């Protein structure tokens, strides 16, 4: 996993990148309390929403998943969210959308309610 974020009100999470699964840590002793599988390839990032109600995971399998932060149950999923592996997901301040970036040089803003991309950008490599 390339990135993760922690929520002070939620259990810590980590993953097993070669198995595409997620585990919650019950406390800083690093004892796993549960394992969640959804991704079929490496998990690149996991990030809690500012509200603490959800977290997002992104992966090399082109997928973005939204999870319920308190139970770990899978919520919304964005299958083939991008045309390449999804490197990172970052929440909006109001926890209503996720910005995701991909290996295909795209950035999309996903609305959690509608499950649609409201904006997309970077259709080609950006050069300085």
PAFI-568368 format. One record per atom (N, C-alpha, C): residue number from 0; atom name; chain; x negated, y, z negated. Coordinates in nm, 3 decimals. Example, Ala and Ser with C-alpha at 12.3 -4.5 7.8 and 13.67 -1.06 7.14 Angstrom:
! PAFI-568368
+-----+-------+--------+---------+---------+---------+
: num : atome : chaine :       x :       y :       z :
+-----+-------+--------+---------+---------+---------+
:   0 :     N :      A :  -1.319 :  -0.569 :  -0.780 :
:   0 :    CA :      A :  -1.230 :  -0.450 :  -0.780 :
:   0 :     C :      A :  -1.320 :  -0.330 :  -0.780 :
:   1 :     N :      A :  -1.285 :  -0.225 :  -0.708 :
:   1 :    CA :      A :  -1.367 :  -0.106 :  -0.714 :
:   1 :     C :      A :  -1.290 :   0.003 :  -0.787 :
+-----+-------+--------+---------+---------+---------+
! end
This chain:
! PAFI-568368
+-----+-------+--------+---------+---------+---------+
: num : atome : chaine :       x :       y :       z :
+-----+-------+--------+---------+---------+---------+
:   0 :     N :      A :  -0.085 :  -0.116 :   0.000 :
:   0 :    CA :      A :   0.000 :   0.000 :   0.000 :
:   0 :     C :      A :  -0.090 :   0.122 :   0.000 :
:   1 :     N :      A :  -0.060 :   0.217 :   0.085 :
:   1 :    CA :      A :  -0.139 :   0.337 :   0.097 :
:   1 :     C :      A :  -0.097 :   0.446 :   0.001 :
:   2 :     N :      A :   0.028 :   0.444 :  -0.046 :
:   2 :    CA :      A :   0.078 :   0.554 :  -0.128 :
:   2 :     C :      A :   0.189 :   0.502 :  -0.218 :
:   3 :     N :      A :   0.202 :   0.565 :  -0.335 :
:   3 :    CA :      A :   0.316 :   0.538 :  -0.421 :
:   3 :     C :      A :   0.334 :   0.657 :  -0.513 :
:   4 :     N :      A :   0.453 :   0.673 :  -0.564 :
:   4 :    CA :      A :   0.477 :   0.778 :  -0.662 :
:   4 :     C :      A :   0.545 :   0.717 :  -0.783 :
:   5 :     N :      A :   0.528 :   0.783 :  -0.895 :
:   5 :    CA :      A :   0.584 :   0.733 :  -1.019 :
:   5 :     C :      A :   0.689 :   0.828 :  -1.069 :
:   6 :     N :      A :   0.790 :   0.775 :  -1.133 :
:   6 :    CA :      A :   0.895 :   0.855 :  -1.194 :
:   6 :     C :      A :   0.885 :   0.837 :  -1.345 :
:   7 :     N :      A :   0.886 :   0.947 :  -1.421 :
:   7 :    CA :      A :   0.874 :   0.933 :  -1.566 :
:   7 :     C :      A :   0.993 :   0.861 :  -1.629 :
:   8 :     N :      A :   1.107 :   0.857 :  -1.560 :
:   8 :    CA :      A :   1.227 :   0.796 :  -1.615 :
:   8 :     C :      A :   1.256 :   0.657 :  -1.559 :
:   9 :     N :      A :   1.171 :   0.608 :  -1.471 :
:   9 :    CA :      A :   1.194 :   0.479 :  -1.406 :
:   9 :     C :      A :   1.076 :   0.388 :  -1.429 :
:  10 :     N :      A :   1.096 :   0.257 :  -1.415 :
:  10 :    CA :      A :   0.982 :   0.166 :  -1.429 :
:  10 :     C :      A :   0.882 :   0.190 :  -1.317 :
:  11 :     N :      A :   0.757 :   0.162 :  -1.344 :
:  11 :    CA :      A :   0.654 :   0.172 :  -1.241 :
:  11 :     C :      A :   0.679 :   0.065 :  -1.137 :
:  12 :     N :      A :   0.637 :   0.091 :  -1.014 :
:  12 :    CA :      A :   0.653 :  -0.012 :  -0.912 :
:  12 :     C :      A :   0.523 :  -0.031 :  -0.838 :
:  13 :     N :      A :   0.506 :  -0.148 :  -0.784 :
:  13 :    CA :      A :   0.389 :  -0.180 :  -0.706 :
:  13 :     C :      A :   0.431 :  -0.286 :  -0.605 :
:  14 :     N :      A :   0.341 :  -0.324 :  -0.517 :
:  14 :    CA :      A :   0.380 :  -0.420 :  -0.415 :
:  14 :     C :      A :   0.268 :  -0.518 :  -0.385 :
:  15 :     N :      A :   0.304 :  -0.622 :  -0.315 :
:  15 :    CA :      A :   0.209 :  -0.718 :  -0.262 :
:  15 :     C :      A :   0.210 :  -0.698 :  -0.111 :
:  16 :     N :      A :   0.115 :  -0.620 :  -0.057 :
:  16 :    CA :      A :   0.125 :  -0.578 :   0.083 :
:  16 :     C :      A :   0.129 :  -0.692 :   0.184 :
:  17 :     N :      A :   0.061 :  -0.801 :   0.158 :
:  17 :    CA :      A :   0.061 :  -0.909 :   0.256 :
:  17 :     C :      A :   0.191 :  -0.988 :   0.257 :
:  18 :     N :      A :   0.274 :  -0.969 :   0.153 :
:  18 :    CA :      A :   0.399 :  -1.043 :   0.145 :
:  18 :     C :      A :   0.520 :  -0.953 :   0.165 :
:  19 :     N :      A :   0.501 :  -0.823 :   0.185 :
:  19 :    CA :      A :   0.612 :  -0.732 :   0.211 :
:  19 :     C :      A :   0.713 :  -0.725 :   0.099 :
:  20 :     N :      A :   0.669 :  -0.735 :  -0.026 :
:  20 :    CA :      A :   0.765 :  -0.733 :  -0.135 :
:  20 :     C :      A :   0.729 :  -0.627 :  -0.239 :
:  21 :     N :      A :   0.823 :  -0.600 :  -0.326 :
:  21 :    CA :      A :   0.809 :  -0.496 :  -0.427 :
:  21 :     C :      A :   0.834 :  -0.558 :  -0.563 :
:  22 :     N :      A :   0.760 :  -0.511 :  -0.663 :
:  22 :    CA :      A :   0.780 :  -0.556 :  -0.801 :
:  22 :     C :      A :   0.788 :  -0.435 :  -0.892 :
:  23 :     N :      A :   0.874 :  -0.444 :  -0.991 :
:  23 :    CA :      A :   0.881 :  -0.340 :  -1.093 :
:  23 :     C :      A :   0.794 :  -0.380 :  -1.211 :
:  24 :     N :      A :   0.725 :  -0.283 :  -1.267 :
:  24 :    CA :      A :   0.648 :  -0.304 :  -1.388 :
:  24 :     C :      A :   0.730 :  -0.252 :  -1.504 :
:  25 :     N :      A :   0.748 :  -0.334 :  -1.606 :
:  25 :    CA :      A :   0.836 :  -0.294 :  -1.716 :
:  25 :     C :      A :   0.773 :  -0.189 :  -1.805 :
:  26 :     N :      A :   0.643 :  -0.181 :  -1.808 :
:  26 :    CA :      A :   0.573 :  -0.081 :  -1.889 :
:  26 :     C :      A :   0.429 :  -0.076 :  -1.842 :
:  27 :     N :      A :   0.348 :   0.002 :  -1.908 :
:  27 :    CA :      A :   0.209 :   0.015 :  -1.866 :
:  27 :     C :      A :   0.126 :  -0.110 :  -1.888 :
:  28 :     N :      A :   0.182 :  -0.212 :  -1.948 :
:  28 :    CA :      A :   0.109 :  -0.338 :  -1.966 :
:  28 :     C :      A :   0.100 :  -0.416 :  -1.835 :
:  29 :     N :      A :   0.164 :  -0.367 :  -1.730 :
:  29 :    CA :      A :   0.162 :  -0.427 :  -1.597 :
:  29 :     C :      A :   0.221 :  -0.568 :  -1.594 :
:  30 :     N :      A :   0.327 :  -0.588 :  -1.668 :
:  30 :    CA :      A :   0.403 :  -0.712 :  -1.660 :
:  30 :     C :      A :   0.518 :  -0.689 :  -1.563 :
:  31 :     N :      A :   0.526 :  -0.772 :  -1.460 :
:  31 :    CA :      A :   0.631 :  -0.756 :  -1.360 :
:  31 :     C :      A :   0.765 :  -0.803 :  -1.417 :
:  32 :     N :      A :   0.868 :  -0.723 :  -1.396 :
:  32 :    CA :      A :   1.001 :  -0.761 :  -1.444 :
:  32 :     C :      A :   1.090 :  -0.812 :  -1.331 :
:  33 :     N :      A :   1.057 :  -0.779 :  -1.207 :
:  33 :    CA :      A :   1.137 :  -0.825 :  -1.093 :
:  33 :     C :      A :   1.057 :  -0.807 :  -0.964 :
:  34 :     N :      A :   1.094 :  -0.882 :  -0.862 :
:  34 :    CA :      A :   1.033 :  -0.871 :  -0.730 :
:  34 :     C :      A :   1.144 :  -0.852 :  -0.629 :
:  35 :     N :      A :   1.123 :  -0.759 :  -0.535 :
:  35 :    CA :      A :   1.224 :  -0.730 :  -0.433 :
:  35 :     C :      A :   1.159 :  -0.743 :  -0.296 :
:  36 :     N :      A :   1.222 :  -0.820 :  -0.208 :
:  36 :    CA :      A :   1.168 :  -0.840 :  -0.074 :
:  36 :     C :      A :   1.262 :  -0.779 :   0.029 :
:  37 :     N :      A :   1.205 :  -0.709 :   0.124 :
:  37 :    CA :      A :   1.282 :  -0.655 :   0.236 :
:  37 :     C :      A :   1.193 :  -0.639 :   0.357 :
:  38 :     N :      A :   1.076 :  -0.581 :   0.338 :
:  38 :    CA :      A :   0.986 :  -0.558 :   0.450 :
:  38 :     C :      A :   0.929 :  -0.690 :   0.500 :
:  39 :     N :      A :   0.906 :  -0.696 :   0.631 :
:  39 :    CA :      A :   0.852 :  -0.817 :   0.692 :
:  39 :     C :      A :   0.705 :  -0.801 :   0.728 :
:  40 :     N :      A :   0.646 :  -0.688 :   0.690 :
:  40 :    CA :      A :   0.505 :  -0.661 :   0.712 :
:  40 :     C :      A :   0.457 :  -0.572 :   0.599 :
:  41 :     N :      A :   0.337 :  -0.521 :   0.607 :
:  41 :    CA :      A :   0.279 :  -0.440 :   0.500 :
:  41 :     C :      A :   0.371 :  -0.327 :   0.456 :
:  42 :     N :      A :   0.377 :  -0.304 :   0.326 :
:  42 :    CA :      A :   0.446 :  -0.187 :   0.271 :
:  42 :     C :      A :   0.343 :  -0.075 :   0.263 :
:  43 :     N :      A :   0.371 :   0.037 :   0.329 :
:  43 :    CA :      A :   0.275 :   0.147 :   0.331 :
:  43 :     C :      A :   0.295 :   0.245 :   0.216 :
:  44 :     N :      A :   0.420 :   0.271 :   0.177 :
:  44 :    CA :      A :   0.440 :   0.369 :   0.070 :
:  44 :     C :      A :   0.569 :   0.342 :  -0.005 :
:  45 :     N :      A :   0.575 :   0.394 :  -0.126 :
:  45 :    CA :      A :   0.696 :   0.392 :  -0.208 :
:  45 :     C :      A :   0.700 :   0.522 :  -0.285 :
:  46 :     N :      A :   0.817 :   0.585 :  -0.287 :
:  46 :    CA :      A :   0.828 :   0.716 :  -0.350 :
:  46 :     C :      A :   0.964 :   0.732 :  -0.417 :
:  47 :     N :      A :   0.964 :   0.770 :  -0.544 :
:  47 :    CA :      A :   1.089 :   0.795 :  -0.616 :
:  47 :     C :      A :   1.147 :   0.930 :  -0.576 :
:  48 :     N :      A :   1.279 :   0.937 :  -0.568 :
:  48 :    CA :      A :   1.349 :   1.064 :  -0.543 :
:  48 :     C :      A :   1.333 :   1.153 :  -0.666 :
:  49 :     N :      A :   1.333 :   1.286 :  -0.647 :
:  49 :    CA :      A :   1.323 :   1.377 :  -0.761 :
:  49 :     C :      A :   1.431 :   1.352 :  -0.866 :
:  50 :     N :      A :   1.549 :   1.309 :  -0.822 :
:  50 :    CA :      A :   1.658 :   1.282 :  -0.916 :
:  50 :     C :      A :   1.635 :   1.153 :  -0.996 :
:  51 :     N :      A :   1.545 :   1.067 :  -0.949 :
:  51 :    CA :      A :   1.520 :   0.939 :  -1.014 :
:  51 :     C :      A :   1.622 :   0.832 :  -0.979 :
:  52 :     N :      A :   1.722 :   0.867 :  -0.898 :
:  52 :    CA :      A :   1.830 :   0.774 :  -0.868 :
:  52 :     C :      A :   1.793 :   0.671 :  -0.761 :
:  53 :     N :      A :   1.695 :   0.701 :  -0.677 :
:  53 :    CA :      A :   1.657 :   0.614 :  -0.566 :
:  53 :     C :      A :   1.506 :   0.616 :  -0.548 :
:  54 :     N :      A :   1.457 :   0.520 :  -0.471 :
:  54 :    CA :      A :   1.322 :   0.530 :  -0.418 :
:  54 :     C :      A :   1.324 :   0.481 :  -0.274 :
:  55 :     N :      A :   1.225 :   0.524 :  -0.198 :
:  55 :    CA :      A :   1.214 :   0.487 :  -0.057 :
:  55 :     C :      A :   1.088 :   0.404 :  -0.040 :
:  56 :     N :      A :   1.094 :   0.302 :   0.045 :
:  56 :    CA :      A :   0.974 :   0.228 :   0.083 :
:  56 :     C :      A :   0.964 :   0.231 :   0.235 :
:  57 :     N :      A :   0.841 :   0.240 :   0.283 :
:  57 :    CA :      A :   0.815 :   0.243 :   0.427 :
:  57 :     C :      A :   0.714 :   0.134 :   0.460 :
:  58 :     N :      A :   0.720 :   0.083 :   0.584 :
:  58 :    CA :      A :   0.631 :  -0.027 :   0.615 :
:  58 :     C :      A :   0.583 :  -0.034 :   0.758 :
:  59 :     N :      A :   0.488 :  -0.126 :   0.778 :
:  59 :    CA :      A :   0.432 :  -0.151 :   0.910 :
:  59 :     C :      A :   0.532 :  -0.221 :   1.001 :
:  60 :     N :      A :   0.645 :  -0.264 :   0.945 :
:  60 :    CA :      A :   0.749 :  -0.332 :   1.023 :
:  60 :     C :      A :   0.847 :  -0.235 :   1.089 :
:  61 :     N :      A :   0.812 :  -0.105 :   1.092 :
:  61 :    CA :      A :   0.892 :   0.003 :   1.154 :
:  61 :     C :      A :   1.016 :   0.036 :   1.072 :
:  62 :     N :      A :   1.024 :  -0.010 :   0.948 :
:  62 :    CA :      A :   1.145 :   0.005 :   0.867 :
:  62 :     C :      A :   1.126 :   0.102 :   0.751 :
:  63 :     N :      A :   1.239 :   0.163 :   0.713 :
:  63 :    CA :      A :   1.249 :   0.248 :   0.595 :
:  63 :     C :      A :   1.365 :   0.194 :   0.513 :
:  64 :     N :      A :   1.343 :   0.169 :   0.385 :
:  64 :    CA :      A :   1.449 :   0.122 :   0.297 :
:  64 :     C :      A :   1.468 :   0.218 :   0.181 :
:  65 :     N :      A :   1.594 :   0.240 :   0.146 :
:  65 :    CA :      A :   1.629 :   0.318 :   0.028 :
:  65 :     C :      A :   1.676 :   0.218 :  -0.077 :
:  66 :     N :      A :   1.626 :   0.232 :  -0.199 :
:  66 :    CA :      A :   1.656 :   0.142 :  -0.309 :
:  66 :     C :      A :   1.718 :   0.222 :  -0.423 :
:  67 :     N :      A :   1.803 :   0.157 :  -0.502 :
:  67 :    CA :      A :   1.857 :   0.220 :  -0.622 :
:  67 :     C :      A :   1.749 :   0.217 :  -0.729 :
:  68 :     N :      A :   1.717 :   0.333 :  -0.783 :
:  68 :    CA :      A :   1.605 :   0.346 :  -0.875 :
:  68 :     C :      A :   1.622 :   0.276 :  -1.008 :
:  69 :     N :      A :   1.743 :   0.258 :  -1.056 :
:  69 :    CA :      A :   1.762 :   0.196 :  -1.187 :
:  69 :     C :      A :   1.774 :   0.045 :  -1.179 :
:  70 :     N :      A :   1.833 :  -0.007 :  -1.072 :
:  70 :    CA :      A :   1.854 :  -0.152 :  -1.061 :
:  70 :     C :      A :   1.756 :  -0.219 :  -0.966 :
:  71 :     N :      A :   1.700 :  -0.144 :  -0.872 :
:  71 :    CA :      A :   1.613 :  -0.203 :  -0.771 :
:  71 :     C :      A :   1.688 :  -0.266 :  -0.656 :
:  72 :     N :      A :   1.821 :  -0.255 :  -0.655 :
:  72 :    CA :      A :   1.899 :  -0.311 :  -0.544 :
:  72 :     C :      A :   1.875 :  -0.229 :  -0.418 :
:  73 :     N :      A :   1.874 :  -0.298 :  -0.304 :
:  73 :    CA :      A :   1.853 :  -0.230 :  -0.177 :
:  73 :     C :      A :   1.980 :  -0.157 :  -0.137 :
:  74 :     N :      A :   1.964 :  -0.033 :  -0.099 :
:  74 :    CA :      A :   2.075 :   0.047 :  -0.050 :
:  74 :     C :      A :   2.064 :   0.061 :   0.101 :
:  75 :     N :      A :   2.060 :   0.182 :   0.148 :
:  75 :    CA :      A :   2.053 :   0.210 :   0.291 :
:  75 :     C :      A :   1.923 :   0.156 :   0.350 :
:  76 :     N :      A :   1.932 :   0.110 :   0.472 :
:  76 :    CA :      A :   1.815 :   0.065 :   0.545 :
:  76 :     C :      A :   1.814 :   0.128 :   0.682 :
:  77 :     N :      A :   1.697 :   0.162 :   0.728 :
:  77 :    CA :      A :   1.682 :   0.219 :   0.861 :
:  77 :     C :      A :   1.595 :   0.123 :   0.941 :
:  78 :     N :      A :   1.660 :   0.027 :   1.008 :
:  78 :    CA :      A :   1.589 :  -0.071 :   1.089 :
:  78 :     C :      A :   1.534 :   0.000 :   1.212 :
:  79 :     N :      A :   1.412 :  -0.033 :   1.248 :
:  79 :    CA :      A :   1.346 :   0.032 :   1.362 :
:  79 :     C :      A :   1.360 :   0.184 :   1.353 :
:  80 :     N :      A :   1.329 :   0.236 :   1.236 :
:  80 :    CA :      A :   1.340 :   0.379 :   1.210 :
:  80 :     C :      A :   1.249 :   0.460 :   1.301 :
:  81 :     N :      A :   1.138 :   0.401 :   1.338 :
:  81 :    CA :      A :   1.040 :   0.464 :   1.427 :
:  81 :     C :      A :   0.992 :   0.361 :   1.527 :
:  82 :     N :      A :   0.919 :   0.405 :   1.626 :
:  82 :    CA :      A :   0.867 :   0.313 :   1.726 :
:  82 :     C :      A :   0.731 :   0.257 :   1.687 :
:  83 :     N :      A :   0.682 :   0.291 :   1.571 :
:  83 :    CA :      A :   0.557 :   0.239 :   1.518 :
:  83 :     C :      A :   0.572 :   0.219 :   1.369 :
:  84 :     N :      A :   0.470 :   0.164 :   1.308 :
:  84 :    CA :      A :   0.473 :   0.146 :   1.163 :
:  84 :     C :      A :   0.498 :   0.279 :   1.094 :
:  85 :     N :      A :   0.573 :   0.275 :   0.985 :
:  85 :    CA :      A :   0.607 :   0.398 :   0.912 :
:  85 :     C :      A :   0.508 :   0.411 :   0.797 :
:  86 :     N :      A :   0.427 :   0.517 :   0.801 :
:  86 :    CA :      A :   0.319 :   0.535 :   0.704 :
:  86 :     C :      A :   0.364 :   0.589 :   0.570 :
:  87 :     N :      A :   0.459 :   0.683 :   0.570 :
:  87 :    CA :      A :   0.494 :   0.750 :   0.444 :
:  87 :     C :      A :   0.637 :   0.799 :   0.446 :
:  88 :     N :      A :   0.695 :   0.808 :   0.326 :
:  88 :    CA :      A :   0.827 :   0.866 :   0.308 :
:  88 :     C :      A :   0.822 :   0.965 :   0.194 :
:  89 :     N :      A :   0.881 :   1.081 :   0.213 :
:  89 :    CA :      A :   0.880 :   1.186 :   0.112 :
:  89 :     C :      A :   1.020 :   1.243 :   0.098 :
:  90 :     N :      A :   1.065 :   1.263 :  -0.026 :
:  90 :    CA :      A :   1.202 :   1.307 :  -0.054 :
:  90 :     C :      A :   1.217 :   1.458 :  -0.045 :
:  91 :     N :      A :   1.337 :   1.501 :  -0.007 :
:  91 :    CA :      A :   1.373 :   1.643 :  -0.016 :
:  91 :     C :      A :   1.397 :   1.676 :  -0.163 :
:  92 :     N :      A :   1.387 :   1.803 :  -0.202 :
:  92 :    CA :      A :   1.408 :   1.840 :  -0.343 :
:  92 :     C :      A :   1.545 :   1.800 :  -0.397 :
:  93 :     N :      A :   1.648 :   1.795 :  -0.311 :
:  93 :    CA :      A :   1.783 :   1.759 :  -0.357 :
:  93 :     C :      A :   1.810 :   1.608 :  -0.351 :
:  94 :     N :      A :   1.711 :   1.529 :  -0.313 :
:  94 :    CA :      A :   1.721 :   1.382 :  -0.305 :
:  94 :     C :      A :   1.825 :   1.333 :  -0.205 :
:  95 :     N :      A :   1.858 :   1.415 :  -0.105 :
:  95 :    CA :      A :   1.959 :   1.376 :  -0.006 :
:  95 :     C :      A :   1.899 :   1.333 :   0.128 :
:  96 :     N :      A :   1.771 :   1.355 :   0.148 :
:  96 :    CA :      A :   1.709 :   1.316 :   0.273 :
:  96 :     C :      A :   1.563 :   1.276 :   0.249 :
:  97 :     N :      A :   1.511 :   1.200 :   0.346 :
:  97 :    CA :      A :   1.374 :   1.150 :   0.340 :
:  97 :     C :      A :   1.304 :   1.187 :   0.469 :
:  98 :     N :      A :   1.184 :   1.241 :   0.458 :
:  98 :    CA :      A :   1.100 :   1.267 :   0.573 :
:  98 :     C :      A :   1.007 :   1.147 :   0.587 :
:  99 :     N :      A :   1.003 :   1.086 :   0.706 :
:  99 :    CA :      A :   0.919 :   0.969 :   0.729 :
:  99 :     C :      A :   0.827 :   0.995 :   0.848 :
: 100 :     N :      A :   0.702 :   0.951 :   0.835 :
: 100 :    CA :      A :   0.604 :   0.970 :   0.943 :
: 100 :     C :      A :   0.556 :   0.834 :   0.992 :
: 101 :     N :      A :   0.526 :   0.827 :   1.122 :
: 101 :    CA :      A :   0.495 :   0.696 :   1.181 :
: 101 :     C :      A :   0.364 :   0.695 :   1.257 :
: 102 :     N :      A :   0.321 :   0.573 :   1.292 :
: 102 :    CA :      A :   0.201 :   0.552 :   1.373 :
: 102 :     C :      A :   0.224 :   0.594 :   1.518 :
: 103 :     N :      A :   0.348 :   0.614 :   1.556 :
: 103 :    CA :      A :   0.382 :   0.652 :   1.692 :
: 103 :     C :      A :   0.382 :   0.804 :   1.708 :
: 104 :     N :      A :   0.320 :   0.873 :   1.613 :
: 104 :    CA :      A :   0.306 :   1.019 :   1.615 :
: 104 :     C :      A :   0.440 :   1.090 :   1.605 :
: 105 :     N :      A :   0.531 :   1.037 :   1.525 :
: 105 :    CA :      A :   0.660 :   1.103 :   1.504 :
: 105 :     C :      A :   0.683 :   1.128 :   1.355 :
: 106 :     N :      A :   0.760 :   1.231 :   1.329 :
: 106 :    CA :      A :   0.809 :   1.263 :   1.195 :
: 106 :     C :      A :   0.959 :   1.281 :   1.208 :
: 107 :     N :      A :   1.036 :   1.213 :   1.122 :
: 107 :    CA :      A :   1.182 :   1.224 :   1.126 :
: 107 :     C :      A :   1.235 :   1.254 :   0.987 :
: 108 :     N :      A :   1.343 :   1.332 :   0.982 :
: 108 :    CA :      A :   1.412 :   1.358 :   0.856 :
: 108 :     C :      A :   1.540 :   1.276 :   0.858 :
: 109 :     N :      A :   1.551 :   1.182 :   0.765 :
: 109 :    CA :      A :   1.665 :   1.090 :   0.759 :
: 109 :     C :      A :   1.764 :   1.135 :   0.653 :
: 110 :     N :      A :   1.890 :   1.147 :   0.691 :
: 110 :    CA :      A :   1.998 :   1.179 :   0.598 :
: 110 :     C :      A :   2.041 :   1.048 :   0.531 :
: 111 :     N :      A :   2.039 :   1.045 :   0.399 :
: 111 :    CA :      A :   2.069 :   0.922 :   0.326 :
: 111 :     C :      A :   2.215 :   0.881 :   0.341 :
: 112 :     N :      A :   2.306 :   0.977 :   0.343 :
: 112 :    CA :      A :   2.450 :   0.946 :   0.354 :
: 112 :     C :      A :   2.487 :   0.892 :   0.491 :
: 113 :     N :      A :   2.444 :   0.961 :   0.598 :
: 113 :    CA :      A :   2.484 :   0.923 :   0.734 :
: 113 :     C :      A :   2.392 :   0.819 :   0.797 :
: 114 :     N :      A :   2.274 :   0.801 :   0.740 :
: 114 :    CA :      A :   2.172 :   0.710 :   0.793 :
: 114 :     C :      A :   2.127 :   0.749 :   0.934 :
: 115 :     N :      A :   2.129 :   0.877 :   0.961 :
: 115 :    CA :      A :   2.085 :   0.927 :   1.092 :
: 115 :     C :      A :   1.971 :   1.026 :   1.074 :
: 116 :     N :      A :   1.889 :   1.034 :   1.178 :
: 116 :    CA :      A :   1.780 :   1.132 :   1.176 :
: 116 :     C :      A :   1.837 :   1.268 :   1.213 :
: 117 :     N :      A :   1.820 :   1.363 :   1.124 :
: 117 :    CA :      A :   1.873 :   1.497 :   1.151 :
: 117 :     C :      A :   1.775 :   1.580 :   1.231 :
: 118 :     N :      A :   1.647 :   1.549 :   1.222 :
: 118 :    CA :      A :   1.546 :   1.619 :   1.299 :
: 118 :     C :      A :   1.434 :   1.521 :   1.330 :
: 119 :     N :      A :   1.366 :   1.544 :   1.440 :
: 119 :    CA :      A :   1.249 :   1.463 :   1.475 :
: 119 :     C :      A :   1.146 :   1.555 :   1.537 :
: 120 :     N :      A :   1.021 :   1.522 :   1.519 :
: 120 :    CA :      A :   0.916 :   1.606 :   1.575 :
: 120 :     C :      A :   0.790 :   1.528 :   1.602 :
: 121 :     N :      A :   0.693 :   1.595 :   1.660 :
: 121 :    CA :      A :   0.563 :   1.537 :   1.696 :
: 121 :     C :      A :   0.580 :   1.421 :   1.792 :
: 122 :     N :      A :   0.624 :   1.449 :   1.912 :
: 122 :    CA :      A :   0.644 :   1.344 :   2.011 :
: 122 :     C :      A :   0.514 :   1.297 :   2.074 :
: 123 :     N :      A :   0.404 :   1.366 :   2.047 :
: 123 :    CA :      A :   0.274 :   1.323 :   2.096 :
: 123 :     C :      A :   0.169 :   1.361 :   1.992 :
: 124 :     N :      A :   0.049 :   1.311 :   2.010 :
: 124 :    CA :      A :  -0.056 :   1.342 :   1.914 :
: 124 :     C :      A :  -0.081 :   1.492 :   1.909 :
: 125 :     N :      A :  -0.099 :   1.541 :   1.788 :
: 125 :    CA :      A :  -0.128 :   1.683 :   1.769 :
: 125 :     C :      A :  -0.279 :   1.701 :   1.763 :
: 126 :     N :      A :  -0.329 :   1.798 :   1.833 :
: 126 :    CA :      A :  -0.473 :   1.827 :   1.836 :
: 126 :     C :      A :  -0.496 :   1.967 :   1.781 :
: 127 :     N :      A :  -0.607 :   1.983 :   1.713 :
: 127 :    CA :      A :  -0.644 :   2.116 :   1.662 :
: 127 :     C :      A :  -0.730 :   2.188 :   1.761 :
+-----+-------+--------+---------+---------+---------+
! end
